[in-house]
Amino acid sequence: MDDARPPRRGRRSPGDLSLALGLIALLCALIPVIGDVLAVPPGLAAVVLGYLGVSRHDRGLEHRAAAAYAGAILGGIALFLVIVSSIATHVTV
């Protein structure tokens, strides 16, 4: 008999959720005026879930890590854009 676990159905992995939230955060970061506020929560969640997805892959609980890496990177880019835009708009000379 094969000892491998059957694939889970109906549940999303942290990596898949990270990728979705990273895309949402990146799109929100590109919206003028209110995008900065909207992008921070999904961006942070994407980075955290991406880290959890990669750690689950390293422990052998997940088969794919690419979505977790991509979601964490997209969330990080969105947070970087928020920081840069807030610095650019709030600098007083």
Backbone bond lengths (Angstrom), bond angles and torsions (degrees), N, CA, C in turn:
res aa  C-N    CA-C-N  psi(-1)  N-CA   C-N-CA  omega(-1)  CA-C   N-CA-C  phi
1 M - - - 1.451 - - 1.529 109.67 -
2 D 1.289 114.71 152.84 1.448 121.41 179.98 1.530 109.42 -89.43
3 D 1.337 116.77 131.59 1.463 121.07 -178.06 1.522 112.95 -85.37
4 A 1.302 117.73 -7.33 1.471 120.70 -176.46 1.526 110.14 -65.46
5 R 1.315 113.56 143.44 1.462 119.42 177.64 1.516 109.32 -73.68
6 P 1.317 116.71 144.41 1.472 117.98 174.90 1.524 109.54 -70.67
7 P 1.314 118.17 151.76 1.466 119.49 179.43 1.517 110.86 -63.64
8 R 1.316 114.80 141.45 1.461 119.84 179.14 1.506 109.53 -76.14
9 R 1.303 115.80 140.90 1.458 120.52 179.00 1.516 109.47 -115.67
10 G 1.309 114.86 141.45 1.452 119.48 175.42 1.513 114.75 81.80
11 R 1.321 118.51 1.62 1.454 121.27 179.29 1.512 108.96 -121.24
12 R 1.303 115.36 139.39 1.453 120.18 178.12 1.525 108.42 -96.46
13 S 1.303 115.68 143.00 1.457 120.17 177.96 1.526 109.02 -81.32
14 P 1.323 117.49 161.17 1.466 119.83 176.64 1.528 112.28 -58.86
15 G 1.320 117.32 -31.86 1.456 120.16 178.86 1.515 112.32 -66.48
16 D 1.325 117.15 -40.89 1.462 120.80 178.19 1.535 110.75 -65.55
17 L 1.314 116.56 -43.02 1.458 120.18 177.88 1.524 111.00 -65.22
18 S 1.324 116.06 -37.55 1.458 120.78 178.45 1.524 110.84 -62.56
19 L 1.318 116.85 -42.79 1.456 120.49 179.29 1.528 110.99 -63.55
20 A 1.310 117.47 -43.91 1.464 120.98 179.46 1.530 111.16 -63.96
21 L 1.324 116.76 -45.28 1.464 119.72 -179.92 1.522 111.72 -69.25
22 G 1.330 117.56 -32.94 1.457 120.41 176.76 1.516 111.58 -64.75
23 L 1.333 116.84 -40.87 1.466 120.03 176.59 1.523 111.50 -65.03
24 I 1.321 116.25 -42.50 1.466 120.45 178.43 1.524 110.45 -62.69
25 A 1.318 117.26 -43.57 1.464 121.07 -179.53 1.524 110.96 -64.13
26 L 1.324 116.75 -41.57 1.461 119.85 -179.96 1.527 110.89 -65.49
27 L 1.313 117.45 -41.91 1.455 120.18 177.45 1.530 111.42 -65.09
28 C 1.321 117.10 -39.57 1.466 120.27 178.75 1.527 111.37 -67.88
29 A 1.323 117.08 -34.09 1.466 120.22 -180.00 1.522 111.75 -66.29
30 L 1.315 117.27 -22.38 1.458 121.04 -179.50 1.525 112.92 -87.63
31 I 1.326 118.00 -5.98 1.462 121.62 178.04 1.527 108.35 -80.76
32 P 1.331 117.36 127.29 1.466 118.80 179.65 1.533 111.49 -67.68
33 V 1.283 116.85 153.36 1.454 129.14 174.30 1.528 113.63 69.29
34 I 1.321 119.90 -67.81 1.463 120.38 -175.02 1.525 113.17 -94.80
35 G 1.324 117.73 -4.84 1.455 121.11 -177.16 1.515 113.33 -64.33
36 D 1.337 116.21 -31.52 1.462 118.85 -179.87 1.520 111.64 -62.51
37 V 1.309 115.81 -41.16 1.462 120.29 -179.39 1.532 110.65 -71.90
38 L 1.321 116.28 -38.22 1.458 120.37 -177.18 1.525 113.36 -74.67
39 A 1.316 118.27 -25.77 1.462 121.26 -173.31 1.522 113.83 -84.38
40 V 1.309 118.54 -22.64 1.464 120.15 -173.57 1.534 113.21 -66.95
41 P 1.334 121.30 -51.08 1.474 118.77 -178.65 1.530 114.42 -60.61
42 P 1.349 119.64 -48.40 1.469 116.55 178.30 1.524 112.91 -68.76
43 G 1.334 117.62 -28.31 1.462 120.09 177.03 1.517 111.98 -65.60
44 L 1.320 116.06 -45.70 1.469 119.85 177.40 1.522 111.22 -64.33
45 A 1.329 116.12 -42.15 1.467 119.64 179.40 1.524 111.11 -64.59
46 A 1.327 117.64 -36.39 1.465 121.03 178.99 1.518 110.96 -65.14
47 V 1.328 117.16 -40.98 1.460 120.46 179.49 1.525 110.58 -66.31
48 V 1.320 116.78 -44.43 1.476 120.36 -179.15 1.529 110.96 -66.26
49 L 1.337 117.10 -46.36 1.464 119.65 -179.92 1.529 111.35 -67.59
50 G 1.328 117.37 -32.33 1.456 120.07 174.93 1.514 111.49 -63.33
51 Y 1.327 115.88 -42.52 1.466 119.94 176.29 1.527 111.05 -62.62
52 L 1.323 116.62 -42.65 1.466 119.54 178.50 1.524 111.64 -64.74
53 G 1.330 116.65 -38.99 1.459 120.37 178.52 1.516 112.67 -64.67
54 V 1.332 116.52 -41.20 1.472 120.19 178.16 1.525 110.41 -67.65
55 S 1.321 117.39 -40.41 1.463 119.04 179.38 1.528 111.34 -67.32
56 R 1.342 117.56 -35.37 1.468 119.75 175.67 1.527 110.53 -66.46
57 H 1.326 116.95 -35.84 1.464 120.22 177.45 1.528 110.29 -66.37
58 D 1.314 116.48 -41.18 1.470 120.38 179.83 1.526 111.95 -64.75
59 R 1.329 116.68 -30.77 1.464 119.88 178.31 1.516 112.84 -85.14
60 G 1.339 117.01 -4.92 1.458 120.86 177.50 1.511 114.32 88.45
61 L 1.315 117.99 14.19 1.460 121.04 -179.22 1.526 112.59 -90.18
62 E 1.317 117.35 -17.53 1.462 122.67 178.11 1.517 108.45 -126.43
63 H 1.328 115.72 150.33 1.457 120.32 -179.20 1.513 112.70 -92.55
64 R 1.327 117.44 -26.18 1.455 120.84 -175.94 1.522 110.18 -119.53
65 A 1.338 115.44 137.34 1.455 119.75 177.08 1.522 112.06 -118.45
66 A 1.326 117.79 -8.17 1.464 120.77 -175.32 1.528 111.45 -62.55
67 A 1.317 118.13 -40.53 1.466 120.49 179.88 1.525 110.79 -65.88
68 A 1.319 116.95 -36.91 1.461 120.57 178.94 1.525 110.74 -66.64
69 Y 1.338 116.61 -44.19 1.463 119.97 177.13 1.527 110.79 -62.17
70 A 1.326 116.73 -46.89 1.458 121.00 -178.11 1.527 111.25 -62.63
71 G 1.326 117.26 -42.33 1.460 120.54 179.52 1.516 112.43 -65.29
72 A 1.320 116.50 -41.52 1.462 119.95 178.62 1.527 110.79 -65.38
73 I 1.325 116.90 -39.75 1.463 120.46 179.46 1.529 110.67 -67.66
74 L 1.327 117.65 -44.12 1.464 120.16 178.47 1.526 111.63 -63.81
75 G 1.327 116.87 -40.47 1.462 120.12 176.30 1.517 111.95 -63.60
76 G 1.331 116.41 -39.98 1.460 120.45 177.17 1.519 112.23 -65.19
77 I 1.332 116.83 -40.31 1.466 120.40 177.37 1.522 110.37 -63.86
78 A 1.313 116.70 -42.17 1.470 120.12 178.75 1.525 110.86 -62.27
79 L 1.329 117.35 -43.08 1.464 119.98 178.57 1.525 111.09 -65.46
80 F 1.326 116.63 -38.21 1.461 120.88 177.08 1.529 110.47 -62.27
81 L 1.327 117.11 -43.82 1.466 120.34 178.11 1.521 111.96 -62.70
82 V 1.320 117.02 -37.98 1.462 120.64 177.95 1.519 110.30 -64.60
83 I 1.325 117.01 -43.94 1.464 120.67 -179.67 1.530 110.50 -64.24
84 V 1.327 116.72 -45.33 1.465 119.87 -179.35 1.528 110.80 -64.10
85 S 1.316 117.61 -43.00 1.462 119.10 -178.73 1.532 111.68 -69.42
86 S 1.322 117.45 -34.83 1.457 118.32 178.40 1.524 111.23 -71.37
87 I 1.329 118.30 -34.57 1.466 120.90 175.32 1.523 109.61 -67.34
88 A 1.334 116.58 -42.36 1.466 119.91 -177.53 1.518 112.16 -67.20
89 T 1.305 118.62 -31.72 1.463 119.91 -177.22 1.537 112.90 -91.27
90 H 1.314 118.06 -17.11 1.457 120.28 -176.12 1.521 113.66 -108.30
91 V 1.309 117.66 5.31 1.463 120.24 -179.84 1.526 108.56 -78.37
92 T 1.326 115.96 128.90 1.461 120.69 176.70 1.512 108.54 -107.93
93 V 1.317 114.89 131.97 1.461 119.39 -178.03 1.502 109.43 -111.84
